[in-house]
Amino acid sequence: MKTEQHNSLKMLQWMMAASLAFPIALFAFAATNSWISTNDIADREIDRTVDVAHEHALKVFETIDRSLSEVNEIVRDRSDDELRFKADAMSARLRQLTDALPQLKSVWVFDDKGRALVNSLNLALPHLDFSDRDYYKSHIDKDVGTFIGANLLPRPPYQGAAFFGVSRRRTSVDGSFTGVVQASVFPEYFEKFYARIGRAPGSFFALGLTDGSILARYPALAAAARLDPKGPVGRVLSTNPDGRLVTISAPGDNVERRIGYRRLAGYPVYVAAGLETSAIRDRWLKAISYHLIFGVPATLLLFGLLLFALRRTRRLNFEATKRREAEEALKHGQRLEALGQLTGGVAHDFNNLLTVIRSSVDLLQRPDLAPERRARYIAAISETVNRAAKLTAQLLAFARRQTLKPEVFDVGHCVNGVTDIIGTLTGSPIEIVTHLPDKPLFVDADLSQFETALINIAVNARDAMKGEGRLIISVTASERLPSAPMPRKDGYVAVALADSGSGIPADQFERIFEPFFTTKEVGQGTGLGLSQVFGFAKQSGGEVTVVSEVGKGSVFTLYLPRVVGNVAPTIVSSEAPPIDGHGLSVLIVEDNRDVGTFTTDALSELGYATVLKHSAEEALDELQRSAGRYDVVFSDVVMPGMTGIELAQEIRKLYPDLPVVLTSGYSHVLAQNGTFGFELLQKPYSIEQLSRVLAKSGNWRKAQRETA
């Protein structure tokens, strides 16, 4: 009992000490975070203000530039005497420009001696010489484009506020110098604008030239200021000429400010905006003062809150543990339900296919079977095997475990080619409209799976339109996936299929990509078409999205990663090698004895010389004894011990000129990494397919040896 009391007192003492130390540490932590947050907010505010000032200045100078171009057009091909003679009319036209632009004080036209020919003030004094002005001198020797000069005062007898000149060169037909057109711009126009947007305490704005001249400034200075290119600000500008955020003491008043600056594209002008660091510090002090207001009561109540928090946390942890256990149990149940649905669907479809095969085999065993009926039953078996293979491929596609054969192809060209097939499947009452890009859009994907995905979506659209309507197929480029916040460097190619069908009801929308989910009647669909599209898109690094509204149709969009640069579509030869295998020797590696025996017998019937081995180790031993007798190695991928891929890689290393053909119905290694550069024959395969691929590889080896 005493021990418990002692421990309780000791705990109270620790908590009393902590009641002072903890608030101090908390306040220091909060003050630090507040300081960082205040500075971050100020930087974002400065960035936004620089954007506004930059956009404003850019539009002003572009407007002045256009006005000077217009003046140049007005005086083009006019002689100096003609301009002097029509001074009143020309002044009126120039005055229209200045009246429309509040930033302009006046517009001038000078001859090649620096004398005013005409201006918007209609007060030209021909005897005055302006050739010493920077806006004139800069154009004498060469065409410098649009020149922006430093602030100047009007030359007597002209009066008024300070201005800076924006000028352009006048040239004759032969390109020689004939004078200058110049606009006098009010710096105070910018200063008034800065005063309107700079309402925050400590706001600062400046407009200056790249040579350090300050054109406009807010707050204004009593005397003109100029940046020293070798000073602190000048060094920052030379190091980061395009713009950044810096903390500097501005020339003229030496007030420390946080300033952001940016250069105007196409002009030797910088726009700067910022806040005084003292104003930012005042914001921070105001923010942390609220922490002090709540700090004292928090210290007094800390003991009770800690005790309450401890009890509350224990209860919450207990409840959270129970909730997690319940959620895991629910997820496990949902997984079992999904697995049961998938298993049931697969069993149902495969049992139907096996029923057809079993019935056909039984009928083929009947004596005295008519030849036409025998041919029909054999065709039924062949067709059913193809349907079973397609069903397996769709399941692997949905699970993203199919072995893809990627190749580079132009999506627009492929869509254009497959449109005829889609038209045949949908029927003439459905109008098919395609919108294809002018330039090729390349992707690196499995062409066959891509075409299958388009056909599956089109068939789904046909059923939704009940055989009549419009199907629009569009191919465009996209920077990012709808579910990805960041764009991809090369972007994506989006293929959208929009139908005018009935749309997808809300209660079915979340299930359309589930395997074996279909709203069609029995026998009209397996429910794996859209599952194949989903699996193909994901395994290819893309995505498929659906937008649908009941009564207004649906839009399925397939996104695939785009390939850019110097790419060319993969050209697949359609020239089939001869099936005859006479003179070719094949080493068959197959762990399944029934499959191995069937393959050996079939190839022997076609004239191939075959040797069967049931493991990769036996095959390597055989090659070590007599590798030269074989023209090609035909190996299964999934085998106990050394896999077919490992065997092929070993053969490539030991016998580089001996081709290897792989076969597999499924391999997770192939699904993840591709075929490693080896020829692949998908199971189930026909004898014709097997003979073609073996003849292609074997004849190549045979030709190599004959050449040697």
Sequence and secondary structure as in RCSB ss.txt:
>XXXX:A:sequence
MKTEQHNSLKMLQWMMAASLAFPIALFAFAATNSWISTNDIADREIDRTVDVAHEHALKVFETIDRSLSEVNEIV
RDRSDDELRFKADAMSARLRQLTDALPQLKSVWVFDDKGRALVNSLNLALPHLDFSDRDYYKSHIDKDVGTFIGA
NLLPRPPYQGAAFFGVSRRRTSVDGSFTGVVQASVFPEYFEKFYARIGRAPGSFFALGLTDGSILARYPALAAAA
RLDPKGPVGRVLSTNPDGRLVTISAPGDNVERRIGYRRLAGYPVYVAAGLETSAIRDRWLKAISYHLIFGVPATL
LLFGLLLFALRRTRRLNFEATKRREAEEALKHGQRLEALGQLTGGVAHDFNNLLTVIRSSVDLLQRPDLAPERRA
RYIAAISETVNRAAKLTAQLLAFARRQTLKPEVFDVGHCVNGVTDIIGTLTGSPIEIVTHLPDKPLFVDADLSQF
ETALINIAVNARDAMKGEGRLIISVTASERLPSAPMPRKDGYVAVALADSGSGIPADQFERIFEPFFTTKEVGQG
TGLGLSQVFGFAKQSGGEVTVVSEVGKGSVFTLYLPRVVGNVAPTIVSSEAPPIDGHGLSVLIVEDNRDVGTFTT
DALSELGYATVLKHSAEEALDELQRSAGRYDVVFSDVVMPGMTGIELAQEIRKLYPDLPVVLTSGYSHVLAQNGT
FGFELLQKPYSIEQLSRVLAKSGNWRKAQRETA
>XXXX:A:secstr
 HHHHHHHHHHHHHHHHHHHHHHHHHHHHHHHHHHHHHHHHHHHHHHHHHHHHHHHHHHHHHHHHHHHHHHHHHH
TT  HHHHHHTHHHHHHHHHHHHHH TTEEEEEEE TTS EEEETTS   TT   TTSHHHHTTTSS  SSEEEE
EE   TT  SS EEEEEEEEE TTS EEEEEEEEE HHHHHHHHHHH  STTEEEEEEETTSBEEEEES  SS  
B  TTSHHHHHHHHSTTEEEEEEE TTT  EEEEEEEE TTSSEEEEEEEEHHHHHHHHHHHHHHHHHHHHHHHH
HHHHHHHHHHHHHHHHHHHHHHHHHHHHHHHHHHHHHHHHHHHHHHHHHHHHHHHHHHHHHHHHTSTT  HHHHH
HHHHHHHHHHHHHHHHHHHHHHHTT S   EEEEEHHHHHHHHHHHHHHHH TTEEEEEE  SS  EEEEEHHHH
HHHHHHHHHHHHHHTTT EEEEEEEEEESS TT SS  SS EEEEEEEE S    HHHHTTTTSTT   S TTS 
 S HHHHHHHHHHHTT EEEEEEETTTEEEEEEEEEEE SS            S  TT EEEEE SSHHHHHHHH
HHHHHTT EEEEESSHHHHHHHHHHHGGG SEEEEES  SSS HHHHHHHHHHH TTS EEEEES  HHHHHHTT
TT EEEESS  HHHHHHHHHHHHHHHHHHHHH 
